[in-house]
Amino acid sequence: MFVKWHNFLYIYIYIYISISVWRVTGNTGEEEQNTENKIKTEHNPDTIKSDEHFYVCVQDFPWSGRRLGRCAVVGSGGILKNSSCGREIDSADFVIRFNLASINDSDVGLKTDLVTINPSQIQRESRVSVYGNTSLIMPAFAYTFCTGLSIKTLKALHPIRPQQPVVFFSPYYLQTLDHFWKGRGLKSIRLSTGFMLISTALELCENVHVYGFWPFDTDLQDNLVPYHYYDLRRPSKSMHKMPEEFVRLLQLHSQGALTLHLQN
């Protein structure tokens, strides 16, 4: 199954180079050779003129040359509250988290290799600093409006945290991923970030362990659980089909493609 996925879903991640656009373009002599570079966003067929974006990105992914071992993808589900999963999560070779979620050593662990961030969160520099020099991933090409905002965020972040790696998903990869799952009956308007990165982990990692993905109000023992382990916010039902995605995760679990952790 994974060989087929690997052939179909080529991972294509853009990593931001922490130098100015002028230094990248000005020293290569390629200013006139790539004037037709264009980018399509995931949910907009219109192209974005991308000369600048092309030169602040390198077409490679930062973990190339090696396949990751045991990976933990840590969602923000309330099922992790009082779970005592922290030590197990921290024992993974590679840990992925979301939206600069609060971390602690008891329930969710502290180790992080990749964490998602929305451009609006850049103002919370203290939350970014908690993660040290962990790679940040932003949805720069999910929608047209995200692209310029994400580039501005990079420029704002660099003077504050010059050593902070930032990565973007290629819009072509996101489109392929979206078509892949919708072709198999998934009906969400847009895949959740969590589901995207679980799919990515299946490409990058030998073994994938998934924590904190639970879209229901009660756990397996009928105890009430919050939507997030760190706050009391309610889910948005307009954008993502969380229960539908969860069914897909259960299917992958039953097929041995990943391990879905649902209780202590």
Secondary structure as a PSIPRED ss2 file (coil, helix, strand):
# PSIPRED VFORMAT (PSIPRED V4.0)

   1 M C   1.000  0.000  0.000
   2 F H   0.000  1.000  0.000
   3 V H   0.000  1.000  0.000
   4 K H   0.000  1.000  0.000
   5 W H   0.000  1.000  0.000
   6 H H   0.000  1.000  0.000
   7 N H   0.000  1.000  0.000
   8 F H   0.000  1.000  0.000
   9 L C   1.000  0.000  0.000
  10 Y C   1.000  0.000  0.000
  11 I C   1.000  0.000  0.000
  12 Y C   1.000  0.000  0.000
  13 I E   0.000  0.000  1.000
  14 Y E   0.000  0.000  1.000
  15 I E   0.000  0.000  1.000
  16 Y E   0.000  0.000  1.000
  17 I C   1.000  0.000  0.000
  18 S C   1.000  0.000  0.000
  19 I C   1.000  0.000  0.000
  20 S C   1.000  0.000  0.000
  21 V H   0.000  1.000  0.000
  22 W H   0.000  1.000  0.000
  23 R H   0.000  1.000  0.000
  24 V H   0.000  1.000  0.000
  25 T H   0.000  1.000  0.000
  26 G H   0.000  1.000  0.000
  27 N C   1.000  0.000  0.000
  28 T C   1.000  0.000  0.000
  29 G C   1.000  0.000  0.000
  30 E C   1.000  0.000  0.000
  31 E C   1.000  0.000  0.000
  32 E C   1.000  0.000  0.000
  33 Q C   1.000  0.000  0.000
  34 N C   1.000  0.000  0.000
  35 T C   1.000  0.000  0.000
  36 E C   1.000  0.000  0.000
  37 N C   1.000  0.000  0.000
  38 K E   0.000  0.000  1.000
  39 I E   0.000  0.000  1.000
  40 K E   0.000  0.000  1.000
  41 T E   0.000  0.000  1.000
  42 E C   1.000  0.000  0.000
  43 H C   1.000  0.000  0.000
  44 N E   0.000  0.000  1.000
  45 P E   0.000  0.000  1.000
  46 D E   0.000  0.000  1.000
  47 T E   0.000  0.000  1.000
  48 I E   0.000  0.000  1.000
  49 K E   0.000  0.000  1.000
  50 S C   1.000  0.000  0.000
  51 D H   0.000  1.000  0.000
  52 E H   0.000  1.000  0.000
  53 H H   0.000  1.000  0.000
  54 F H   0.000  1.000  0.000
  55 Y H   0.000  1.000  0.000
  56 V C   1.000  0.000  0.000
  57 C E   0.000  0.000  1.000
  58 V E   0.000  0.000  1.000
  59 Q E   0.000  0.000  1.000
  60 D C   1.000  0.000  0.000
  61 F C   1.000  0.000  0.000
  62 P C   1.000  0.000  0.000
  63 W C   1.000  0.000  0.000
  64 S C   1.000  0.000  0.000
  65 G C   1.000  0.000  0.000
  66 R C   1.000  0.000  0.000
  67 R C   1.000  0.000  0.000
  68 L E   0.000  0.000  1.000
  69 G E   0.000  0.000  1.000
  70 R E   0.000  0.000  1.000
  71 C E   0.000  0.000  1.000
  72 A E   0.000  0.000  1.000
  73 V E   0.000  0.000  1.000
  74 V E   0.000  0.000  1.000
  75 G C   1.000  0.000  0.000
  76 S C   1.000  0.000  0.000
  77 G E   0.000  0.000  1.000
  78 G H   0.000  1.000  0.000
  79 I H   0.000  1.000  0.000
  80 L H   0.000  1.000  0.000
  81 K C   1.000  0.000  0.000
  82 N C   1.000  0.000  0.000
  83 S C   1.000  0.000  0.000
  84 S C   1.000  0.000  0.000
  85 C C   1.000  0.000  0.000
  86 G H   0.000  1.000  0.000
  87 R H   0.000  1.000  0.000
  88 E H   0.000  1.000  0.000
  89 I H   0.000  1.000  0.000
  90 D H   0.000  1.000  0.000
  91 S C   1.000  0.000  0.000
  92 A C   1.000  0.000  0.000
  93 D C   1.000  0.000  0.000
  94 F E   0.000  0.000  1.000
  95 V E   0.000  0.000  1.000
  96 I E   0.000  0.000  1.000
  97 R E   0.000  0.000  1.000
  98 F C   1.000  0.000  0.000
  99 N C   1.000  0.000  0.000
 100 L C   1.000  0.000  0.000
 101 A C   1.000  0.000  0.000
 102 S C   1.000  0.000  0.000
 103 I C   1.000  0.000  0.000
 104 N E   0.000  0.000  1.000
 105 D C   1.000  0.000  0.000
 106 S C   1.000  0.000  0.000
 107 D C   1.000  0.000  0.000
 108 V C   1.000  0.000  0.000
 109 G E   0.000  0.000  1.000
 110 L C   1.000  0.000  0.000
 111 K C   1.000  0.000  0.000
 112 T C   1.000  0.000  0.000
 113 D C   1.000  0.000  0.000
 114 L E   0.000  0.000  1.000
 115 V E   0.000  0.000  1.000
 116 T E   0.000  0.000  1.000
 117 I C   1.000  0.000  0.000
 118 N C   1.000  0.000  0.000
 119 P H   0.000  1.000  0.000
 120 S H   0.000  1.000  0.000
 121 Q H   0.000  1.000  0.000
 122 I H   0.000  1.000  0.000
 123 Q H   0.000  1.000  0.000
 124 R C   1.000  0.000  0.000
 125 E H   0.000  1.000  0.000
 126 S H   0.000  1.000  0.000
 127 R H   0.000  1.000  0.000
 128 V H   0.000  1.000  0.000
 129 S H   0.000  1.000  0.000
 130 V H   0.000  1.000  0.000
 131 Y C   1.000  0.000  0.000
 132 G C   1.000  0.000  0.000
 133 N C   1.000  0.000  0.000
 134 T C   1.000  0.000  0.000
 135 S E   0.000  0.000  1.000
 136 L E   0.000  0.000  1.000
 137 I E   0.000  0.000  1.000
 138 M E   0.000  0.000  1.000
 139 P C   1.000  0.000  0.000
 140 A C   1.000  0.000  0.000
 141 F C   1.000  0.000  0.000
 142 A C   1.000  0.000  0.000
 143 Y C   1.000  0.000  0.000
 144 T H   0.000  1.000  0.000
 145 F H   0.000  1.000  0.000
 146 C H   0.000  1.000  0.000
 147 T H   0.000  1.000  0.000
 148 G H   0.000  1.000  0.000
 149 L H   0.000  1.000  0.000
 150 S H   0.000  1.000  0.000
 151 I H   0.000  1.000  0.000
 152 K H   0.000  1.000  0.000
 153 T H   0.000  1.000  0.000
 154 L H   0.000  1.000  0.000
 155 K H   0.000  1.000  0.000
 156 A H   0.000  1.000  0.000
 157 L H   0.000  1.000  0.000
 158 H H   0.000  1.000  0.000
 159 P H   0.000  1.000  0.000
 160 I H   0.000  1.000  0.000
 161 R C   1.000  0.000  0.000
 162 P C   1.000  0.000  0.000
 163 Q C   1.000  0.000  0.000
 164 Q C   1.000  0.000  0.000
 165 P C   1.000  0.000  0.000
 166 V E   0.000  0.000  1.000
 167 V E   0.000  0.000  1.000
 168 F E   0.000  0.000  1.000
 169 F E   0.000  0.000  1.000
 170 S C   1.000  0.000  0.000
 171 P H   0.000  1.000  0.000
 172 Y H   0.000  1.000  0.000
 173 Y H   0.000  1.000  0.000
 174 L H   0.000  1.000  0.000
 175 Q H   0.000  1.000  0.000
 176 T H   0.000  1.000  0.000
 177 L H   0.000  1.000  0.000
 178 D H   0.000  1.000  0.000
 179 H H   0.000  1.000  0.000
 180 F H   0.000  1.000  0.000
 181 W H   0.000  1.000  0.000
 182 K H   0.000  1.000  0.000
 183 G C   1.000  0.000  0.000
 184 R C   1.000  0.000  0.000
 185 G C   1.000  0.000  0.000
 186 L C   1.000  0.000  0.000
 187 K C   1.000  0.000  0.000
 188 S C   1.000  0.000  0.000
 189 I C   1.000  0.000  0.000
 190 R C   1.000  0.000  0.000
 191 L C   1.000  0.000  0.000
 192 S C   1.000  0.000  0.000
 193 T H   0.000  1.000  0.000
 194 G H   0.000  1.000  0.000
 195 F H   0.000  1.000  0.000
 196 M H   0.000  1.000  0.000
 197 L H   0.000  1.000  0.000
 198 I H   0.000  1.000  0.000
 199 S H   0.000  1.000  0.000
 200 T H   0.000  1.000  0.000
 201 A H   0.000  1.000  0.000
 202 L H   0.000  1.000  0.000
 203 E H   0.000  1.000  0.000
 204 L H   0.000  1.000  0.000
 205 C E   0.000  0.000  1.000
 206 E E   0.000  0.000  1.000
 207 N E   0.000  0.000  1.000
 208 V E   0.000  0.000  1.000
 209 H E   0.000  0.000  1.000
 210 V E   0.000  0.000  1.000
 211 Y E   0.000  0.000  1.000
 212 G C   1.000  0.000  0.000
 213 F C   1.000  0.000  0.000
 214 W C   1.000  0.000  0.000
 215 P C   1.000  0.000  0.000
 216 F C   1.000  0.000  0.000
 217 D C   1.000  0.000  0.000
 218 T E   0.000  0.000  1.000
 219 D C   1.000  0.000  0.000
 220 L C   1.000  0.000  0.000
 221 Q C   1.000  0.000  0.000
 222 D C   1.000  0.000  0.000
 223 N C   1.000  0.000  0.000
 224 L E   0.000  0.000  1.000
 225 V C   1.000  0.000  0.000
 226 P C   1.000  0.000  0.000
 227 Y C   1.000  0.000  0.000
 228 H E   0.000  0.000  1.000
 229 Y C   1.000  0.000  0.000
 230 Y C   1.000  0.000  0.000
 231 D C   1.000  0.000  0.000
 232 L C   1.000  0.000  0.000
 233 R C   1.000  0.000  0.000
 234 R C   1.000  0.000  0.000
 235 P C   1.000  0.000  0.000
 236 S C   1.000  0.000  0.000
 237 K C   1.000  0.000  0.000
 238 S C   1.000  0.000  0.000
 239 M C   1.000  0.000  0.000
 240 H C   1.000  0.000  0.000
 241 K C   1.000  0.000  0.000
 242 M H   0.000  1.000  0.000
 243 P H   0.000  1.000  0.000
 244 E H   0.000  1.000  0.000
 245 E H   0.000  1.000  0.000
 246 F H   0.000  1.000  0.000
 247 V H   0.000  1.000  0.000
 248 R H   0.000  1.000  0.000
 249 L H   0.000  1.000  0.000
 250 L H   0.000  1.000  0.000
 251 Q H   0.000  1.000  0.000
 252 L H   0.000  1.000  0.000
 253 H H   0.000  1.000  0.000
 254 S H   0.000  1.000  0.000
 255 Q C   1.000  0.000  0.000
 256 G C   1.000  0.000  0.000
 257 A C   1.000  0.000  0.000
 258 L C   1.000  0.000  0.000
 259 T E   0.000  0.000  1.000
 260 L E   0.000  0.000  1.000
 261 H C   1.000  0.000  0.000
 262 L C   1.000  0.000  0.000
 263 Q C   1.000  0.000  0.000
 264 N C   1.000  0.000  0.000
